[in-house]
Amino acid sequence: MTNTKRCILLDYRNDSCANCTNLCAHRISLHGLNGAGGRSAQANIPRDYRYVTLKTSPARKDQARAYKIIDEYVKTFRRHLEGGERSKSLYLWSDEPGTGKTTTAVALINAWMSIEYLTALKYGKQPAMTGAYFLDVTELQTSYNLATMTDDEAGMRRIGDEIKRAQNANFAVIDDIGTRSSTEAFTAYIHAVINGRTTQGLPTVYTSNLPVEGMRRIFTDRLYDRIRDQCLEIEFIGKSKRGMRK
């Protein structure tokens, strides 16, 4: 799926953003110049998803019940960023792939980056360059398997760097968790991310094709307990819509 390249700040600003141009300093800060660089790239958000927001998400219509909850959830971001009660985590799942979970998770990470950026400006602070991170577990596991099979030390260092960024980002998406069986060694990497985030009270959005209870079968009871700690589970309904979007 691809959205039009509408700056994610448009959902939150009503003044000069009405005449947004590619040379806007705020747009460049979030999206880089001509879509290259910026906080979206630093957050590791897949290129095709970097402009999706909760208002423009194609999943909103089909997942109206879920989005009613999510719209309320996003209201906690500003309170969290201003030192109030911390935002909880979300666990988005469906039996079917292609129901809009990843699209919604990215819309949430974009909402966080927008609110974090505007909150920093409000208080005269420098917005965080790496305040959010998108971790694709399937991609990470593929990279890990390849690096271990080929004794790729540089590849393992890159994986370690990715783990640390996901572990410490102010807000993170952990996408496609539990879609494959996991070795004890790889489970330790995922546990490091989730345990680190839970210990620090950092909000996380998970997506999966299994209900949260299914994490017991894929990982361990301890990791399952960490995932569901302060976490709201939301089921996405319907059949896959992949290949049906314009």
DRENGUBA-864060 format. One record per residue (C-alpha): x, y, z; residue number from 0; residue in one letter. Coordinates in nm, 2 decimals. Layout:
<vexpas>
+--------+--------+--------+-----+-----+
|     c1 |     c2 |     c3 |   n | res |
+--------+--------+--------+-----+-----+
|      X |      Y |      Z | NUM |   A |
...
+--------+--------+--------+-----+-----+
</vexpas>
This chain:
<vexpas>
+--------+--------+--------+-----+-----+
|     c1 |     c2 |     c3 |   n | res |
+--------+--------+--------+-----+-----+
|   0.00 |   0.00 |   0.00 |   0 |   M |
|   0.11 |   0.36 |  -0.06 |   1 |   T |
|  -0.04 |   0.68 |   0.07 |   2 |   N |
|   0.00 |   1.01 |  -0.09 |   3 |   T |
|   0.30 |   1.20 |   0.05 |   4 |   K |
|   0.10 |   1.40 |   0.30 |   5 |   R |
|   0.32 |   1.52 |   0.59 |   6 |   C |
|   0.22 |   1.34 |   0.91 |   7 |   I |
|   0.21 |   1.68 |   1.09 |   8 |   L |
|  -0.10 |   1.78 |   0.90 |   9 |   L |
|  -0.31 |   1.58 |   1.14 |  10 |   D |
|  -0.20 |   1.81 |   1.43 |  11 |   Y |
|  -0.14 |   2.16 |   1.28 |  12 |   R |
|  -0.38 |   2.39 |   1.11 |  13 |   N |
|  -0.18 |   2.71 |   1.03 |  14 |   D |
|   0.09 |   2.72 |   0.76 |  15 |   S |
|   0.07 |   2.35 |   0.71 |  16 |   C |
|  -0.22 |   2.42 |   0.48 |  17 |   A |
|   0.04 |   2.53 |   0.23 |  18 |   N |
|   0.29 |   2.26 |   0.30 |  19 |   C |
|   0.58 |   2.23 |   0.06 |  20 |   T |
|   0.87 |   1.99 |   0.03 |  21 |   N |
|   1.10 |   2.26 |   0.16 |  22 |   L |
|   0.92 |   2.31 |   0.49 |  23 |   C |
|   1.17 |   2.27 |   0.77 |  24 |   A |
|   0.93 |   2.07 |   0.98 |  25 |   H |
|   0.85 |   1.84 |   0.69 |  26 |   R |
|   1.22 |   1.78 |   0.62 |  27 |   I |
|   1.28 |   1.71 |   0.99 |  28 |   S |
|   1.02 |   1.44 |   0.98 |  29 |   L |
|   1.05 |   1.30 |   0.63 |  30 |   H |
|   1.38 |   1.43 |   0.50 |  31 |   G |
|   1.43 |   1.60 |   0.17 |  32 |   L |
|   1.23 |   1.45 |  -0.12 |  33 |   N |
|   1.14 |   1.15 |   0.11 |  34 |   G |
|   1.50 |   1.06 |   0.19 |  35 |   A |
|   1.63 |   1.08 |   0.55 |  36 |   G |
|   1.45 |   1.25 |   0.84 |  37 |   G |
|   1.30 |   1.09 |   1.15 |  38 |   R |
|   1.09 |   0.85 |   0.95 |  39 |   S |
|   1.40 |   0.69 |   0.81 |  40 |   A |
|   1.58 |   0.70 |   1.14 |  41 |   Q |
|   1.28 |   0.51 |   1.29 |  42 |   A |
|   1.33 |   0.23 |   1.03 |  43 |   N |
|   0.97 |   0.28 |   0.91 |  44 |   I |
|   0.92 |   0.09 |   0.57 |  45 |   P |
|   0.93 |   0.35 |   0.29 |  46 |   R |
|   0.58 |   0.27 |   0.17 |  47 |   D |
|   0.43 |   0.35 |   0.51 |  48 |   Y |
|   0.61 |   0.67 |   0.61 |  49 |   R |
|   0.32 |   0.90 |   0.53 |  50 |   Y |
|   0.03 |   0.70 |   0.67 |  51 |   V |
|  -0.16 |   0.85 |   0.97 |  52 |   T |
|  -0.46 |   0.74 |   1.17 |  53 |   L |
|  -0.68 |   0.98 |   0.97 |  54 |   K |
|  -0.56 |   0.85 |   0.63 |  55 |   T |
|  -0.52 |   0.48 |   0.72 |  56 |   S |
|  -0.70 |   0.26 |   0.48 |  57 |   P |
|  -0.77 |   0.02 |   0.77 |  58 |   A |
|  -0.98 |   0.28 |   0.96 |  59 |   R |
|  -1.31 |   0.19 |   0.77 |  60 |   K |
|  -1.28 |  -0.19 |   0.81 |  61 |   D |
|  -1.16 |  -0.18 |   1.17 |  62 |   Q |
|  -1.39 |   0.09 |   1.30 |  63 |   A |
|  -1.42 |  -0.08 |   1.65 |  64 |   R |
|  -1.05 |  -0.11 |   1.69 |  65 |   A |
|  -0.99 |   0.25 |   1.57 |  66 |   Y |
|  -1.24 |   0.39 |   1.83 |  67 |   K |
|  -1.01 |   0.24 |   2.10 |  68 |   I |
|  -0.69 |   0.35 |   1.92 |  69 |   I |
|  -0.81 |   0.71 |   1.89 |  70 |   D |
|  -0.86 |   0.72 |   2.26 |  71 |   E |
|  -0.52 |   0.56 |   2.32 |  72 |   Y |
|  -0.34 |   0.82 |   2.12 |  73 |   V |
|  -0.47 |   1.09 |   2.35 |  74 |   K |
|  -0.24 |   0.95 |   2.62 |  75 |   T |
|   0.07 |   1.03 |   2.42 |  76 |   F |
|   0.09 |   1.40 |   2.51 |  77 |   R |
|   0.03 |   1.33 |   2.87 |  78 |   R |
|   0.31 |   1.07 |   2.87 |  79 |   H |
|   0.55 |   1.31 |   2.69 |  80 |   L |
|   0.47 |   1.59 |   2.94 |  81 |   E |
|   0.57 |   1.37 |   3.23 |  82 |   G |
|   0.22 |   1.25 |   3.33 |  83 |   G |
|   0.08 |   0.90 |   3.34 |  84 |   E |
|   0.27 |   0.67 |   3.10 |  85 |   R |
|   0.10 |   0.54 |   2.79 |  86 |   S |
|   0.03 |   0.16 |   2.79 |  87 |   K |
|   0.12 |  -0.08 |   2.51 |  88 |   S |
|  -0.10 |  -0.23 |   2.25 |  89 |   L |
|  -0.12 |  -0.58 |   2.10 |  90 |   Y |
|  -0.29 |  -0.59 |   1.76 |  91 |   L |
|  -0.37 |  -0.93 |   1.62 |  92 |   W |
|  -0.59 |  -1.12 |   1.37 |  93 |   S |
|  -0.61 |  -1.47 |   1.24 |  94 |   D |
|  -0.58 |  -1.34 |   0.89 |  95 |   E |
|  -0.28 |  -1.15 |   0.75 |  96 |   P |
|  -0.35 |  -0.82 |   0.56 |  97 |   G |
|  -0.62 |  -0.68 |   0.79 |  98 |   T |
|  -0.44 |  -0.35 |   0.85 |  99 |   G |
|  -0.24 |  -0.43 |   1.16 | 100 |   K |
|   0.10 |  -0.31 |   1.03 | 101 |   T |
|  -0.06 |  -0.01 |   0.86 | 102 |   T |
|  -0.22 |   0.08 |   1.19 | 103 |   T |
|   0.10 |   0.02 |   1.39 | 104 |   A |
|   0.29 |   0.26 |   1.16 | 105 |   V |
|   0.01 |   0.52 |   1.19 | 106 |   A |
|   0.06 |   0.50 |   1.56 | 107 |   L |
|   0.44 |   0.54 |   1.54 | 108 |   I |
|   0.38 |   0.84 |   1.31 | 109 |   N |
|   0.13 |   0.98 |   1.56 | 110 |   A |
|   0.39 |   0.94 |   1.84 | 111 |   W |
|   0.67 |   1.11 |   1.63 | 112 |   M |
|   0.44 |   1.40 |   1.54 | 113 |   S |
|   0.32 |   1.46 |   1.90 | 114 |   I |
|   0.68 |   1.41 |   2.04 | 115 |   E |
|   0.81 |   1.66 |   1.78 | 116 |   Y |
|   0.54 |   1.92 |   1.85 | 117 |   L |
|   0.57 |   1.88 |   2.23 | 118 |   T |
|   0.94 |   1.94 |   2.22 | 119 |   A |
|   0.89 |   2.26 |   2.01 | 120 |   L |
|   0.62 |   2.38 |   2.25 | 121 |   K |
|   0.87 |   2.37 |   2.54 | 122 |   Y |
|   1.17 |   2.50 |   2.34 | 123 |   G |
|   1.35 |   2.17 |   2.32 | 124 |   K |
|   1.53 |   1.99 |   2.04 | 125 |   Q |
|   1.30 |   1.71 |   1.92 | 126 |   P |
|   1.45 |   1.36 |   1.95 | 127 |   A |
|   1.60 |   1.23 |   1.63 | 128 |   M |
|   1.56 |   0.87 |   1.73 | 129 |   T |
|   1.25 |   0.88 |   1.95 | 130 |   G |
|   1.07 |   0.59 |   1.78 | 131 |   A |
|   1.17 |   0.26 |   1.62 | 132 |   Y |
|   1.00 |   0.00 |   1.39 | 133 |   F |
|   1.13 |  -0.35 |   1.44 | 134 |   L |
|   1.03 |  -0.62 |   1.18 | 135 |   D |
|   1.07 |  -0.94 |   1.37 | 136 |   V |
|   1.04 |  -1.16 |   1.06 | 137 |   T |
|   1.31 |  -0.96 |   0.88 | 138 |   E |
|   1.53 |  -0.96 |   1.19 | 139 |   L |
|   1.50 |  -1.34 |   1.23 | 140 |   Q |
|   1.59 |  -1.39 |   0.86 | 141 |   T |
|   1.90 |  -1.17 |   0.90 | 142 |   S |
|   1.99 |  -1.34 |   1.22 | 143 |   Y |
|   1.96 |  -1.69 |   1.07 | 144 |   N |
|   2.17 |  -1.58 |   0.77 | 145 |   L |
|   2.44 |  -1.42 |   0.99 | 146 |   A |
|   2.47 |  -1.72 |   1.21 | 147 |   T |
|   2.49 |  -1.96 |   0.92 | 148 |   M |
|   2.77 |  -1.76 |   0.75 | 149 |   T |
|   2.96 |  -1.65 |   1.06 | 150 |   D |
|   2.89 |  -1.29 |   0.95 | 151 |   D |
|   3.03 |  -1.08 |   1.24 | 152 |   E |
|   2.94 |  -0.75 |   1.08 | 153 |   A |
|   2.58 |  -0.88 |   1.03 | 154 |   G |
|   2.56 |  -0.97 |   1.40 | 155 |   M |
|   2.69 |  -0.63 |   1.50 | 156 |   R |
|   2.41 |  -0.47 |   1.29 | 157 |   R |
|   2.16 |  -0.69 |   1.45 | 158 |   I |
|   2.29 |  -0.60 |   1.79 | 159 |   G |
|   2.26 |  -0.23 |   1.70 | 160 |   D |
|   1.90 |  -0.28 |   1.59 | 161 |   E |
|   1.82 |  -0.46 |   1.91 | 162 |   I |
|   1.96 |  -0.17 |   2.12 | 163 |   K |
|   1.76 |   0.09 |   1.92 | 164 |   R |
|   1.44 |  -0.10 |   1.96 | 165 |   A |
|   1.51 |  -0.16 |   2.33 | 166 |   Q |
|   1.56 |   0.21 |   2.41 | 167 |   N |
|   1.34 |   0.40 |   2.17 | 168 |   A |
|   1.07 |   0.62 |   2.35 | 169 |   N |
|   0.81 |   0.43 |   2.14 | 170 |   F |
|   0.84 |   0.12 |   1.93 | 171 |   A |
|   0.65 |  -0.11 |   1.70 | 172 |   V |
|   0.74 |  -0.48 |   1.71 | 173 |   I |
|   0.59 |  -0.61 |   1.39 | 174 |   D |
|   0.50 |  -0.97 |   1.31 | 175 |   D |
|   0.60 |  -1.12 |   1.65 | 176 |   I |
|   0.55 |  -1.49 |   1.68 | 177 |   G |
|   0.49 |  -1.57 |   1.31 | 178 |   T |
|   0.77 |  -1.83 |   1.32 | 179 |   R |
|   0.90 |  -2.07 |   1.57 | 180 |   S |
|   1.20 |  -1.93 |   1.76 | 181 |   S |
|   1.53 |  -2.08 |   1.87 | 182 |   T |
|   1.64 |  -2.02 |   2.23 | 183 |   E |
|   1.92 |  -1.79 |   2.11 | 184 |   A |
|   1.68 |  -1.57 |   1.90 | 185 |   F |
|   1.42 |  -1.57 |   2.18 | 186 |   T |
|   1.69 |  -1.42 |   2.40 | 187 |   A |
|   1.72 |  -1.12 |   2.16 | 188 |   Y |
|   1.35 |  -1.06 |   2.15 | 189 |   I |
|   1.33 |  -1.10 |   2.53 | 190 |   H |
|   1.61 |  -0.84 |   2.56 | 191 |   A |
|   1.41 |  -0.59 |   2.36 | 192 |   V |
|   1.08 |  -0.65 |   2.54 | 193 |   I |
|   1.22 |  -0.68 |   2.89 | 194 |   N |
|   1.42 |  -0.36 |   2.84 | 195 |   G |
|   1.12 |  -0.17 |   2.72 | 196 |   R |
|   0.89 |  -0.30 |   3.00 | 197 |   T |
|   1.14 |  -0.22 |   3.27 | 198 |   T |
|   1.17 |   0.13 |   3.14 | 199 |   Q |
|   0.80 |   0.18 |   3.11 | 200 |   G |
|   0.82 |   0.25 |   2.74 | 201 |   L |
|   0.51 |   0.20 |   2.52 | 202 |   P |
|   0.52 |  -0.07 |   2.26 | 203 |   T |
|   0.28 |  -0.17 |   1.98 | 204 |   V |
|   0.30 |  -0.54 |   1.88 | 205 |   Y |
|   0.14 |  -0.70 |   1.58 | 206 |   T |
|   0.08 |  -1.07 |   1.53 | 207 |   S |
|  -0.13 |  -1.33 |   1.37 | 208 |   N |
|  -0.18 |  -1.49 |   1.71 | 209 |   L |
|  -0.36 |  -1.38 |   2.02 | 210 |   P |
|  -0.13 |  -1.28 |   2.30 | 211 |   V |
|  -0.19 |  -1.61 |   2.46 | 212 |   E |
|  -0.02 |  -1.77 |   2.16 | 213 |   G |
|   0.32 |  -1.61 |   2.26 | 214 |   M |
|   0.34 |  -1.89 |   2.53 | 215 |   R |
|   0.37 |  -2.15 |   2.26 | 216 |   R |
|   0.63 |  -1.95 |   2.05 | 217 |   I |
|   0.84 |  -1.81 |   2.32 | 218 |   F |
|   0.84 |  -1.86 |   2.70 | 219 |   T |
|   0.60 |  -1.80 |   2.99 | 220 |   D |
|   0.83 |  -1.52 |   3.11 | 221 |   R |
|   0.83 |  -1.34 |   2.77 | 222 |   L |
|   0.46 |  -1.39 |   2.74 | 223 |   Y |
|   0.41 |  -1.22 |   3.08 | 224 |   D |
|   0.63 |  -0.93 |   2.97 | 225 |   R |
|   0.44 |  -0.88 |   2.65 | 226 |   I |
|   0.10 |  -0.86 |   2.82 | 227 |   R |
|   0.22 |  -0.64 |   3.11 | 228 |   D |
|   0.03 |  -0.30 |   3.09 | 229 |   Q |
|  -0.08 |  -0.40 |   2.74 | 230 |   C |
|  -0.43 |  -0.38 |   2.58 | 231 |   L |
|  -0.51 |  -0.65 |   2.33 | 232 |   E |
|  -0.71 |  -0.55 |   2.02 | 233 |   I |
|  -0.84 |  -0.80 |   1.76 | 234 |   E |
|  -0.86 |  -0.70 |   1.40 | 235 |   F |
|  -1.15 |  -0.86 |   1.21 | 236 |   I |
|  -1.22 |  -0.96 |   0.85 | 237 |   G |
|  -1.03 |  -1.12 |   0.56 | 238 |   K |
|  -0.71 |  -1.01 |   0.40 | 239 |   S |
|  -0.73 |  -0.69 |   0.19 | 240 |   K |
|  -0.38 |  -0.73 |   0.04 | 241 |   R |
|  -0.37 |  -0.67 |  -0.33 | 242 |   G |
|  -0.71 |  -0.49 |  -0.32 | 243 |   M |
|  -0.60 |  -0.14 |  -0.24 | 244 |   R |
|  -0.55 |   0.12 |  -0.51 | 245 |   K |
+--------+--------+--------+-----+-----+
</vexpas>
